[in-house]
Amino acid sequence: MYFVALRMLFGDRTKYLAILLGVTLASLVITQQGAIFTGLMSRTFALISDMGDPDIWVMDPKVQFIDDTKPLADTELFRVRGIEGVAWAAPLFKGTTRARMSDGTFQNCVLLGLDDATLTGSPPGMIAGRFEDLRQADAIVVDLFGATRRFARPNPTPGGPPIPLEIGDSIELNDRRGVVVGISRNTRGFQSQPTIYTTYSRATAYAPRERKVLSFVLVKAAPGEDLNQLCARITRVTGLAAYTRDQFKWKTVSYFLENTGIPINFGIAITLGFVIGVLITGFMFYSFTVDNLRYFGTLKAMGASDNRLLSMVILQALIVACLGFGLGVGAASLFGSLARGNSPLAFRLPWQLVFVAGSAVFLISIISAMVSMRRVLALEPAVVFKGA
Protein backbone atom coordinates (compact mmCIF):
# COMPACT_ATOMS: atom_id res chain seq x y z
CA MET A 1 0.00 0.00 0.00
CA TYR A 2 2.79 2.39 0.83
CA PHE A 3 4.51 1.57 -2.44
CA VAL A 4 1.27 2.52 -4.20
CA ALA A 5 1.24 5.82 -2.27
CA LEU A 6 4.74 6.61 -3.50
CA ARG A 7 3.82 5.70 -7.07
CA MET A 8 0.85 8.09 -6.81
CA LEU A 9 3.09 10.86 -5.45
CA PHE A 10 5.88 10.57 -7.98
CA GLY A 11 3.58 9.66 -10.86
CA ASP A 12 2.01 13.12 -11.09
CA ARG A 13 5.32 14.87 -11.63
CA THR A 14 3.91 18.36 -12.16
CA LYS A 15 1.99 18.50 -8.89
CA TYR A 16 4.76 16.69 -7.05
CA LEU A 17 7.30 19.31 -8.11
CA ALA A 18 4.87 22.12 -7.23
CA ILE A 19 4.36 20.69 -3.72
CA LEU A 20 8.10 20.20 -3.31
CA LEU A 21 8.74 23.77 -4.45
CA GLY A 22 6.32 25.15 -1.86
CA VAL A 23 7.94 23.21 0.99
CA THR A 24 11.43 24.13 -0.23
CA LEU A 25 10.53 27.82 -0.42
CA ALA A 26 9.13 27.79 3.10
CA SER A 27 12.20 25.95 4.41
CA LEU A 28 14.53 28.37 2.63
CA VAL A 29 12.84 31.53 3.91
CA ILE A 30 12.50 30.29 7.51
CA THR A 31 16.09 29.01 7.66
CA GLN A 32 17.69 31.93 5.85
CA GLN A 33 15.88 34.70 7.73
CA GLY A 34 16.36 32.89 11.02
CA ALA A 35 20.09 32.48 10.36
CA ILE A 36 20.47 36.16 9.42
CA PHE A 37 18.61 37.17 12.58
CA THR A 38 20.79 34.87 14.70
CA GLY A 39 23.94 36.16 13.02
CA LEU A 40 22.89 39.76 13.56
CA MET A 41 22.17 39.15 17.24
CA SER A 42 25.50 37.35 17.70
CA ARG A 43 27.27 40.46 16.43
CA THR A 44 25.87 42.49 19.31
CA PHE A 45 28.13 40.56 21.72
CA ALA A 46 31.05 40.04 19.33
CA LEU A 47 33.47 41.73 21.73
CA ILE A 48 32.45 39.40 24.57
CA SER A 49 32.98 36.38 22.33
CA ASP A 50 36.40 37.57 21.20
CA MET A 51 37.60 38.02 24.78
CA GLY A 52 37.61 34.40 25.81
CA ASP A 53 39.95 34.63 28.82
CA PRO A 54 37.73 36.23 31.49
CA ASP A 55 34.97 34.19 33.08
CA ILE A 56 33.12 37.15 34.61
CA TRP A 57 32.50 40.75 33.58
CA VAL A 58 32.11 43.31 36.39
CA MET A 59 30.49 46.67 35.66
CA ASP A 60 28.28 49.46 36.90
CA PRO A 61 24.81 48.14 37.87
CA LYS A 62 23.17 50.52 35.38
CA VAL A 63 24.95 49.03 32.33
CA GLN A 64 22.34 47.62 29.94
CA PHE A 65 24.54 46.07 27.22
CA ILE A 66 28.15 45.86 26.10
CA ASP A 67 28.26 49.29 24.41
CA ASP A 68 26.51 51.03 27.31
CA THR A 69 29.63 51.76 29.32
CA LYS A 70 29.41 53.64 32.62
CA PRO A 71 32.95 54.28 33.94
CA LEU A 72 34.04 53.09 37.36
CA ALA A 73 36.67 54.39 39.73
CA ASP A 74 40.06 52.68 39.36
CA THR A 75 39.87 51.59 43.02
CA GLU A 76 37.08 49.14 42.12
CA LEU A 77 39.67 46.97 40.38
CA PHE A 78 41.56 46.41 43.66
CA ARG A 79 38.33 45.69 45.54
CA VAL A 80 37.45 42.96 43.05
CA ARG A 81 40.95 41.49 43.22
CA GLY A 82 40.60 41.06 46.96
CA ILE A 83 37.45 38.92 46.79
CA GLU A 84 37.75 35.24 47.62
CA GLY A 85 37.54 33.02 44.53
CA VAL A 86 39.06 35.57 42.13
CA ALA A 87 42.21 34.20 40.47
CA TRP A 88 42.97 37.49 38.77
CA ALA A 89 41.20 40.66 37.66
CA ALA A 90 42.24 43.00 34.84
CA PRO A 91 40.99 46.43 33.78
CA LEU A 92 39.37 47.12 30.43
CA PHE A 93 38.80 50.50 28.86
CA LYS A 94 36.14 50.62 26.16
CA GLY A 95 35.21 53.82 24.43
CA THR A 96 34.79 55.51 21.10
CA THR A 97 37.16 57.98 19.57
CA ARG A 98 37.76 59.66 16.27
CA ALA A 99 40.83 58.71 14.27
CA ARG A 100 42.45 61.07 11.79
CA MET A 101 44.17 59.53 8.79
CA SER A 102 47.25 60.82 7.01
CA ASP A 103 45.08 62.23 4.20
CA GLY A 104 43.04 64.28 6.70
CA THR A 105 39.89 62.10 6.75
CA PHE A 106 38.23 61.15 10.06
CA GLN A 107 36.75 57.84 11.16
CA ASN A 108 34.90 56.93 14.35
CA CYS A 109 36.22 53.74 15.93
CA VAL A 110 36.02 51.58 19.04
CA LEU A 111 39.03 52.00 21.34
CA LEU A 112 39.96 49.15 23.70
CA GLY A 113 42.56 49.57 26.41
CA LEU A 114 43.96 46.32 27.85
CA ASP A 115 45.90 45.72 31.04
CA ASP A 116 49.46 46.97 30.49
CA ALA A 117 51.08 43.97 32.18
CA THR A 118 49.04 41.02 30.90
CA LEU A 119 47.23 42.38 27.81
CA THR A 120 44.16 40.43 28.93
CA GLY A 121 41.39 40.65 26.34
CA SER A 122 43.50 40.21 23.23
CA PRO A 123 41.74 39.34 19.94
CA PRO A 124 41.25 35.68 18.92
CA GLY A 125 43.95 35.82 16.25
CA MET A 126 46.41 37.98 14.35
CA ILE A 127 46.64 38.48 10.59
CA ALA A 128 49.97 40.30 10.73
CA GLY A 129 52.39 41.35 13.46
CA ARG A 130 52.54 40.26 17.09
CA PHE A 131 50.11 41.39 19.74
CA GLU A 132 52.94 41.56 22.28
CA ASP A 133 54.39 44.47 20.29
CA LEU A 134 51.59 46.54 21.76
CA ARG A 135 53.99 47.34 24.60
CA GLN A 136 56.09 49.44 22.24
CA ALA A 137 55.78 53.22 22.30
CA ASP A 138 52.59 54.58 20.69
CA ALA A 139 51.69 51.06 19.49
CA ILE A 140 48.18 50.11 18.41
CA VAL A 141 46.63 47.03 16.80
CA VAL A 142 43.85 47.51 14.25
CA ASP A 143 41.29 44.87 13.28
CA LEU A 144 41.17 43.52 9.73
CA PHE A 145 37.91 45.30 8.88
CA GLY A 146 39.33 48.66 9.88
CA ALA A 147 42.66 48.08 8.15
CA THR A 148 41.15 47.01 4.81
CA ARG A 149 38.00 49.16 4.76
CA ARG A 150 37.56 52.15 7.04
CA PHE A 151 41.24 53.09 7.47
CA ALA A 152 42.27 52.26 3.90
CA ARG A 153 43.84 55.15 1.98
CA PRO A 154 42.56 56.28 -1.42
CA ASN A 155 44.56 54.94 -4.32
CA PRO A 156 46.50 57.70 -6.12
CA THR A 157 45.65 55.93 -9.36
CA PRO A 158 42.12 56.93 -10.45
CA GLY A 159 39.79 53.96 -10.19
CA GLY A 160 42.31 51.84 -8.28
CA PRO A 161 41.43 49.87 -5.13
CA PRO A 162 41.99 51.51 -1.72
CA ILE A 163 45.36 50.89 -0.07
CA PRO A 164 44.97 48.92 3.20
CA LEU A 165 46.55 50.05 6.43
CA GLU A 166 49.83 48.24 7.03
CA ILE A 167 52.24 47.67 9.89
CA GLY A 168 54.30 50.81 10.42
CA ASP A 169 51.57 53.20 9.28
CA SER A 170 50.37 55.79 11.76
CA ILE A 171 47.05 57.41 12.55
CA GLU A 172 46.15 60.26 14.87
CA LEU A 173 43.94 59.63 17.91
CA ASN A 174 42.86 62.71 19.85
CA ASP A 175 45.91 64.64 18.65
CA ARG A 176 48.21 61.77 19.63
CA ARG A 177 50.16 59.49 17.34
CA GLY A 178 49.38 55.79 17.06
CA VAL A 179 51.68 53.41 15.20
CA VAL A 180 50.19 50.20 13.79
CA VAL A 181 52.13 47.15 14.99
CA GLY A 182 49.61 44.46 14.09
CA ILE A 183 46.40 43.55 12.25
CA SER A 184 43.99 41.41 14.26
CA ARG A 185 41.28 38.96 13.26
CA ASN A 186 38.05 39.95 15.03
CA THR A 187 34.41 38.99 14.89
CA ARG A 188 32.61 41.76 13.05
CA GLY A 189 30.54 43.92 15.40
CA PHE A 190 26.94 45.05 15.21
CA GLN A 191 27.79 48.67 14.34
CA SER A 192 30.59 47.71 11.92
CA GLN A 193 33.04 50.18 13.40
CA PRO A 194 36.79 49.50 13.27
CA THR A 195 38.39 48.36 16.51
CA ILE A 196 41.70 49.64 17.85
CA TYR A 197 43.59 47.84 20.63
CA THR A 198 46.16 49.48 22.83
CA THR A 199 47.30 49.41 26.45
CA TYR A 200 45.04 50.67 29.22
CA SER A 201 47.26 53.62 30.15
CA ARG A 202 47.63 54.67 26.50
CA ALA A 203 43.89 54.32 25.83
CA THR A 204 43.06 56.68 28.69
CA ALA A 205 45.42 59.20 27.11
CA TYR A 206 43.86 58.79 23.65
CA ALA A 207 40.31 59.19 24.96
CA PRO A 208 38.88 62.48 26.19
CA ARG A 209 39.88 62.88 29.81
CA GLU A 210 37.30 61.94 32.46
CA ARG A 211 37.45 61.52 36.19
CA LYS A 212 36.50 57.83 35.89
CA VAL A 213 37.88 55.75 33.01
CA LEU A 214 37.53 52.10 34.03
CA SER A 215 34.81 50.55 31.84
CA PHE A 216 34.86 46.90 32.96
CA VAL A 217 36.77 44.60 35.27
CA LEU A 218 37.59 41.26 33.65
CA VAL A 219 37.71 38.43 36.19
CA LYS A 220 39.12 34.93 36.01
CA ALA A 221 37.68 32.56 38.59
CA ALA A 222 39.88 30.31 40.67
CA PRO A 223 39.88 26.63 39.63
CA GLY A 224 36.78 24.82 40.87
CA GLU A 225 34.96 28.05 41.76
CA ASP A 226 31.25 28.22 40.94
CA LEU A 227 30.80 31.21 38.62
CA ASN A 228 27.27 32.10 39.73
CA GLN A 229 28.26 32.08 43.39
CA LEU A 230 31.32 34.17 42.62
CA CYS A 231 29.17 36.70 40.75
CA ALA A 232 26.84 36.94 43.74
CA ARG A 233 29.82 37.39 46.07
CA ILE A 234 31.30 40.18 43.94
CA THR A 235 27.95 41.98 43.84
CA ARG A 236 27.47 41.62 47.59
CA VAL A 237 30.94 42.93 48.46
CA THR A 238 31.34 45.72 45.90
CA GLY A 239 27.77 46.66 44.97
CA LEU A 240 28.71 46.28 41.30
CA ALA A 241 26.99 44.07 38.73
CA ALA A 242 28.81 40.84 37.86
CA TYR A 243 27.82 38.54 35.03
CA THR A 244 29.29 35.41 33.55
CA ARG A 245 30.28 35.62 29.90
CA ASP A 246 27.10 33.88 28.74
CA GLN A 247 24.90 35.97 31.05
CA PHE A 248 26.38 39.19 29.69
CA LYS A 249 25.80 37.98 26.14
CA TRP A 250 22.12 37.32 26.84
CA LYS A 251 21.79 40.63 28.63
CA THR A 252 23.11 42.37 25.52
CA VAL A 253 20.85 40.39 23.19
CA SER A 254 17.83 41.06 25.43
CA TYR A 255 18.45 44.78 25.22
CA PHE A 256 18.37 44.74 21.42
CA LEU A 257 15.33 42.45 21.37
CA GLU A 258 13.40 44.76 23.68
CA ASN A 259 14.50 48.14 22.35
CA THR A 260 14.86 47.72 18.59
CA GLY A 261 12.58 46.70 15.73
CA ILE A 262 14.84 43.85 14.61
CA PRO A 263 12.75 40.99 16.10
CA ILE A 264 9.53 42.36 14.58
CA ASN A 265 11.04 42.78 11.12
CA PHE A 266 12.54 39.31 11.01
CA GLY A 267 9.50 37.80 12.72
CA ILE A 268 7.30 39.13 9.91
CA ALA A 269 9.60 37.67 7.27
CA ILE A 270 9.70 34.26 8.96
CA THR A 271 5.93 34.24 9.52
CA LEU A 272 5.41 35.19 5.89
CA GLY A 273 7.56 32.26 4.78
CA PHE A 274 5.54 29.92 6.98
CA VAL A 275 2.20 31.23 5.69
CA ILE A 276 3.34 31.06 2.06
CA GLY A 277 4.49 27.51 2.61
CA VAL A 278 1.16 26.50 4.15
CA LEU A 279 -0.88 28.13 1.39
CA ILE A 280 1.13 26.82 -1.56
CA THR A 281 1.73 23.37 -0.13
CA GLY A 282 -1.81 23.04 1.21
CA PHE A 283 -3.43 24.05 -2.07
CA MET A 284 -1.20 21.83 -4.22
CA PHE A 285 -1.51 18.86 -1.85
CA TYR A 286 -5.28 19.24 -1.76
CA SER A 287 -5.39 19.42 -5.55
CA PHE A 288 -3.13 16.37 -5.75
CA THR A 289 -5.38 14.39 -3.42
CA VAL A 290 -8.53 15.37 -5.31
CA ASP A 291 -6.99 14.25 -8.60
CA ASN A 292 -6.18 10.88 -7.04
CA LEU A 293 -9.51 10.29 -5.31
CA ARG A 294 -10.37 7.59 -7.83
CA TYR A 295 -7.34 5.61 -6.71
CA PHE A 296 -8.19 6.05 -3.04
CA GLY A 297 -11.79 5.05 -3.84
CA THR A 298 -10.59 1.93 -5.60
CA LEU A 299 -8.46 0.97 -2.63
CA LYS A 300 -11.35 1.67 -0.28
CA ALA A 301 -13.67 -0.48 -2.41
CA MET A 302 -11.10 -3.27 -2.20
CA GLY A 303 -11.28 -3.17 1.60
CA ALA A 304 -8.62 -0.66 2.62
CA SER A 305 -9.48 1.00 5.94
CA ASP A 306 -9.60 4.75 6.53
CA ASN A 307 -6.54 4.51 8.79
CA ARG A 308 -4.58 2.80 6.04
CA LEU A 309 -5.55 5.50 3.52
CA LEU A 310 -4.70 8.25 5.97
CA SER A 311 -1.31 6.67 6.64
CA MET A 312 -0.68 6.74 2.88
CA VAL A 313 -1.43 10.47 2.75
CA ILE A 314 0.79 11.12 5.78
CA LEU A 315 3.61 9.14 4.15
CA GLN A 316 3.34 11.31 1.04
CA ALA A 317 3.44 14.45 3.18
CA LEU A 318 6.48 13.27 5.15
CA ILE A 319 8.39 12.35 1.99
CA VAL A 320 7.78 15.83 0.57
CA ALA A 321 8.70 17.41 3.93
CA CYS A 322 12.04 15.58 4.10
CA LEU A 323 13.02 16.42 0.54
CA GLY A 324 11.82 20.03 0.73
CA PHE A 325 13.50 20.60 4.08
CA GLY A 326 16.80 19.22 2.81
CA LEU A 327 16.69 21.35 -0.33
CA GLY A 328 15.70 24.49 1.60
CA VAL A 329 18.37 24.13 4.28
CA GLY A 330 20.94 23.29 1.62
CA ALA A 331 20.08 26.41 -0.36
CA ALA A 332 20.21 28.53 2.82
CA SER A 333 23.60 27.05 3.74
CA LEU A 334 24.90 27.79 0.26
CA PHE A 335 23.68 31.36 0.66
CA GLY A 336 25.37 31.53 4.06
CA SER A 337 28.71 30.45 2.60
CA LEU A 338 28.86 33.93 1.07
CA ALA A 339 28.97 35.36 4.59
CA ARG A 340 32.27 33.75 5.52
CA GLY A 341 35.27 35.80 6.48
CA ASN A 342 34.79 39.55 6.78
CA SER A 343 31.54 39.72 4.84
CA PRO A 344 29.02 42.40 5.84
CA LEU A 345 26.30 39.74 5.70
CA ALA A 346 25.45 38.38 9.15
CA PHE A 347 24.67 34.65 8.96
CA ARG A 348 24.78 32.03 11.69
CA LEU A 349 23.12 28.62 11.43
CA PRO A 350 23.24 26.75 14.76
CA TRP A 351 21.71 23.30 15.11
CA GLN A 352 18.88 24.71 17.22
CA LEU A 353 17.74 26.84 14.28
CA VAL A 354 17.90 23.82 11.94
CA PHE A 355 15.71 21.91 14.40
CA VAL A 356 13.18 24.77 14.58
CA ALA A 357 13.10 25.13 10.79
CA GLY A 358 12.65 21.39 10.38
CA SER A 359 9.80 21.36 12.88
CA ALA A 360 8.11 24.21 11.00
CA VAL A 361 8.47 22.45 7.65
CA PHE A 362 7.04 19.20 8.99
CA LEU A 363 4.20 21.15 10.59
CA ILE A 364 3.45 22.75 7.22
CA SER A 365 3.35 19.33 5.59
CA ILE A 366 1.14 17.83 8.30
CA ILE A 367 -1.30 20.76 8.05
CA SER A 368 -1.42 20.29 4.29
CA ALA A 369 -2.04 16.56 4.72
CA MET A 370 -4.81 17.18 7.26
CA VAL A 371 -6.63 19.45 4.79
CA SER A 372 -6.62 16.76 2.12
CA MET A 373 -7.50 14.01 4.60
CA ARG A 374 -11.05 15.31 4.88
CA ARG A 375 -11.75 14.36 1.29
CA VAL A 376 -10.29 10.91 1.83
CA LEU A 377 -12.38 10.30 4.96
CA ALA A 378 -15.57 11.45 3.27
CA LEU A 379 -14.88 9.38 0.16
CA GLU A 380 -17.51 6.82 -0.86
CA PRO A 381 -16.21 3.83 -2.82
CA ALA A 382 -19.18 4.07 -5.18
CA VAL A 383 -17.77 7.25 -6.75
CA VAL A 384 -15.18 5.08 -8.46
CA PHE A 385 -17.81 3.39 -10.55
CA LYS A 386 -19.78 6.50 -11.50
CA GLY A 387 -19.65 7.16 -15.18
CA ALA A 388 -18.32 3.67 -15.82
C-alpha positions in Angstrom: 0.0 0.0 0.0 2.8 2.4 0.8 4.5 1.6 -2.4 1.3 2.5 -4.2 1.2 5.8 -2.3 4.7 6.6 -3.5 3.8 5.7 -7.1 0.8 8.1 -6.8 3.1 10.9 -5.4 5.9 10.6 -8.0 3.6 9.7 -10.9 2.0 13.1 -11.1 5.3 14.9 -11.6 3.9 18.4 -12.2 2.0 18.5 -8.9 4.8 16.7 -7.1 7.3 19.3 -8.1 4.9 22.1 -7.2 4.4 20.7 -3.7 8.1 20.2 -3.3 8.7 23.8 -4.5 6.3 25.2 -1.9 7.9 23.2 1.0 11.4 24.1 -0.2 10.5 27.8 -0.4 9.1 27.8 3.1 12.2 25.9 4.4 14.5 28.4 2.6 12.8 31.5 3.9 12.5 30.3 7.5 16.1 29.0 7.7 17.7 31.9 5.9 15.9 34.7 7.7 16.4 32.9 11.0 20.1 32.5 10.4 20.5 36.2 9.4 18.6 37.2 12.6 20.8 34.9 14.7 23.9 36.2 13.0 22.9 39.8 13.6 22.2 39.2 17.2 25.5 37.4 17.7 27.3 40.5 16.4 25.9 42.5 19.3 28.1 40.6 21.7 31.1 40.0 19.3 33.5 41.7 21.7 32.5 39.4 24.6 33.0 36.4 22.3 36.4 37.6 21.2 37.6 38.0 24.8 37.6 34.4 25.8 39.9 34.6 28.8 37.7 36.2 31.5 35.0 34.2 33.1 33.1 37.2 34.6 32.5 40.7 33.6 32.1 43.3 36.4 30.5 46.7 35.7 28.3 49.5 36.9 24.8 48.1 37.9 23.2 50.5 35.4 25.0 49.0 32.3 22.3 47.6 29.9 24.5 46.1 27.2 28.2 45.9 26.1 28.3 49.3 24.4 26.5 51.0 27.3 29.6 51.8 29.3 29.4 53.6 32.6 32.9 54.3 33.9 34.0 53.1 37.4 36.7 54.4 39.7 40.1 52.7 39.4 39.9 51.6 43.0 37.1 49.1 42.1 39.7 47.0 40.4 41.6 46.4 43.7 38.3 45.7 45.5 37.5 43.0 43.0 40.9 41.5 43.2 40.6 41.1 47.0 37.5 38.9 46.8 37.7 35.2 47.6 37.5 33.0 44.5 39.1 35.6 42.1 42.2 34.2 40.5 43.0 37.5 38.8 41.2 40.7 37.7 42.2 43.0 34.8 41.0 46.4 33.8 39.4 47.1 30.4 38.8 50.5 28.9 36.1 50.6 26.2 35.2 53.8 24.4 34.8 55.5 21.1 37.2 58.0 19.6 37.8 59.7 16.3 40.8 58.7 14.3 42.4 61.1 11.8 44.2 59.5 8.8 47.3 60.8 7.0 45.1 62.2 4.2 43.0 64.3 6.7 39.9 62.1 6.8 38.2 61.2 10.1 36.8 57.8 11.2 34.9 56.9 14.4 36.2 53.7 15.9 36.0 51.6 19.0 39.0 52.0 21.3 40.0 49.2 23.7 42.6 49.6 26.4 44.0 46.3 27.8 45.9 45.7 31.0 49.5 47.0 30.5 51.1 44.0 32.2 49.0 41.0 30.9 47.2 42.4 27.8 44.2 40.4 28.9 41.4 40.7 26.3 43.5 40.2 23.2 41.7 39.3 19.9 41.2 35.7 18.9 44.0 35.8 16.2 46.4 38.0 14.4 46.6 38.5 10.6 50.0 40.3 10.7 52.4 41.3 13.5 52.5 40.3 17.1 50.1 41.4 19.7 52.9 41.6 22.3 54.4 44.5 20.3 51.6 46.5 21.8 54.0 47.3 24.6 56.1 49.4 22.2 55.8 53.2 22.3 52.6 54.6 20.7 51.7 51.1 19.5 48.2 50.1 18.4 46.6 47.0 16.8 43.8 47.5 14.2 41.3 44.9 13.3 41.2 43.5 9.7 37.9 45.3 8.9 39.3 48.7 9.9 42.7 48.1 8.2 41.2 47.0 4.8 38.0 49.2 4.8 37.6 52.2 7.0 41.2 53.1 7.5 42.3 52.3 3.9 43.8 55.1 2.0 42.6 56.3 -1.4 44.6 54.9 -4.3 46.5 57.7 -6.1 45.7 55.9 -9.4 42.1 56.9 -10.5 39.8 54.0 -10.2 42.3 51.8 -8.3 41.4 49.9 -5.1 42.0 51.5 -1.7 45.4 50.9 -0.1 45.0 48.9 3.2 46.5 50.0 6.4 49.8 48.2 7.0 52.2 47.7 9.9 54.3 50.8 10.4 51.6 53.2 9.3 50.4 55.8 11.8 47.0 57.4 12.5 46.2 60.3 14.9 43.9 59.6 17.9 42.9 62.7 19.9 45.9 64.6 18.6 48.2 61.8 19.6 50.2 59.5 17.3 49.4 55.8 17.1 51.7 53.4 15.2 50.2 50.2 13.8 52.1 47.1 15.0 49.6 44.5 14.1 46.4 43.6 12.2 44.0 41.4 14.3 41.3 39.0 13.3 38.1 39.9 15.0 34.4 39.0 14.9 32.6 41.8 13.1 30.5 43.9 15.4 26.9 45.1 15.2 27.8 48.7 14.3 30.6 47.7 11.9 33.0 50.2 13.4 36.8 49.5 13.3 38.4 48.4 16.5 41.7 49.6 17.8 43.6 47.8 20.6 46.2 49.5 22.8 47.3 49.4 26.5 45.0 50.7 29.2 47.3 53.6 30.1 47.6 54.7 26.5 43.9 54.3 25.8 43.1 56.7 28.7 45.4 59.2 27.1 43.9 58.8 23.6 40.3 59.2 25.0 38.9 62.5 26.2 39.9 62.9 29.8 37.3 61.9 32.5 37.4 61.5 36.2 36.5 57.8 35.9 37.9 55.8 33.0 37.5 52.1 34.0 34.8 50.6 31.8 34.9 46.9 33.0 36.8 44.6 35.3 37.6 41.3 33.7 37.7 38.4 36.2 39.1 34.9 36.0 37.7 32.6 38.6 39.9 30.3 40.7 39.9 26.6 39.6 36.8 24.8 40.9 35.0 28.1 41.8 31.2 28.2 40.9 30.8 31.2 38.6 27.3 32.1 39.7 28.3 32.1 43.4 31.3 34.2 42.6 29.2 36.7 40.7 26.8 36.9 43.7 29.8 37.4 46.1 31.3 40.2 43.9 28.0 42.0 43.8 27.5 41.6 47.6 30.9 42.9 48.5 31.3 45.7 45.9 27.8 46.7 45.0 28.7 46.3 41.3 27.0 44.1 38.7 28.8 40.8 37.9 27.8 38.5 35.0 29.3 35.4 33.6 30.3 35.6 29.9 27.1 33.9 28.7 24.9 36.0 31.0 26.4 39.2 29.7 25.8 38.0 26.1 22.1 37.3 26.8 21.8 40.6 28.6 23.1 42.4 25.5 20.8 40.4 23.2 17.8 41.1 25.4 18.4 44.8 25.2 18.4 44.7 21.4 15.3 42.5 21.4 13.4 44.8 23.7 14.5 48.1 22.3 14.9 47.7 18.6 12.6 46.7 15.7 14.8 43.9 14.6 12.7 41.0 16.1 9.5 42.4 14.6 11.0 42.8 11.1 12.5 39.3 11.0 9.5 37.8 12.7 7.3 39.1 9.9 9.6 37.7 7.3 9.7 34.3 9.0 5.9 34.2 9.5 5.4 35.2 5.9 7.6 32.3 4.8 5.5 29.9 7.0 2.2 31.2 5.7 3.3 31.1 2.1 4.5 27.5 2.6 1.2 26.5 4.1 -0.9 28.1 1.4 1.1 26.8 -1.6 1.7 23.4 -0.1 -1.8 23.0 1.2 -3.4 24.0 -2.1 -1.2 21.8 -4.2 -1.5 18.9 -1.9 -5.3 19.2 -1.8 -5.4 19.4 -5.5 -3.1 16.4 -5.8 -5.4 14.4 -3.4 -8.5 15.4 -5.3 -7.0 14.2 -8.6 -6.2 10.9 -7.0 -9.5 10.3 -5.3 -10.4 7.6 -7.8 -7.3 5.6 -6.7 -8.2 6.1 -3.0 -11.8 5.1 -3.8 -10.6 1.9 -5.6 -8.5 1.0 -2.6 -11.4 1.7 -0.3 -13.7 -0.5 -2.4 -11.1 -3.3 -2.2 -11.3 -3.2 1.6 -8.6 -0.7 2.6 -9.5 1.0 5.9 -9.6 4.8 6.5 -6.5 4.5 8.8 -4.6 2.8 6.0 -5.5 5.5 3.5 -4.7 8.2 6.0 -1.3 6.7 6.6 -0.7 6.7 2.9 -1.4 10.5 2.8 0.8 11.1 5.8 3.6 9.1 4.1 3.3 11.3 1.0 3.4 14.5 3.2 6.5 13.3 5.2 8.4 12.4 2.0 7.8 15.8 0.6 8.7 17.4 3.9 12.0 15.6 4.1 13.0 16.4 0.5 11.8 20.0 0.7 13.5 20.6 4.1 16.8 19.2 2.8 16.7 21.4 -0.3 15.7 24.5 1.6 18.4 24.1 4.3 20.9 23.3 1.6 20.1 26.4 -0.4 20.2 28.5 2.8 23.6 27.1 3.7 24.9 27.8 0.3 23.7 31.4 0.7 25.4 31.5 4.1 28.7 30.4 2.6 28.9 33.9 1.1 29.0 35.4 4.6 32.3 33.7 5.5 35.3 35.8 6.5 34.8 39.5 6.8 31.5 39.7 4.8 29.0 42.4 5.8 26.3 39.7 5.7 25.4 38.4 9.2 24.7 34.7 9.0 24.8 32.0 11.7 23.1 28.6 11.4 23.2 26.8 14.8 21.7 23.3 15.1 18.9 24.7 17.2 17.7 26.8 14.3 17.9 23.8 11.9 15.7 21.9 14.4 13.2 24.8 14.6 13.1 25.1 10.8 12.7 21.4 10.4 9.8 21.4 12.9 8.1 24.2 11.0 8.5 22.4 7.7 7.0 19.2 9.0 4.2 21.1 10.6 3.5 22.7 7.2 3.3 19.3 5.6 1.1 17.8 8.3 -1.3 20.8 8.0 -1.4 20.3 4.3 -2.0 16.6 4.7 -4.8 17.2 7.3 -6.6 19.5 4.8 -6.6 16.8 2.1 -7.5 14.0 4.6 -11.0 15.3 4.9 -11.7 14.4 1.3 -10.3 10.9 1.8 -12.4 10.3 5.0 -15.6 11.5 3.3 -14.9 9.4 0.2 -17.5 6.8 -0.9 -16.2 3.8 -2.8 -19.2 4.1 -5.2 -17.8 7.3 -6.8 -15.2 5.1 -8.5 -17.8 3.4 -10.6 -19.8 6.5 -11.5 -19.7 7.2 -15.2 -18.3 3.7 -15.8 
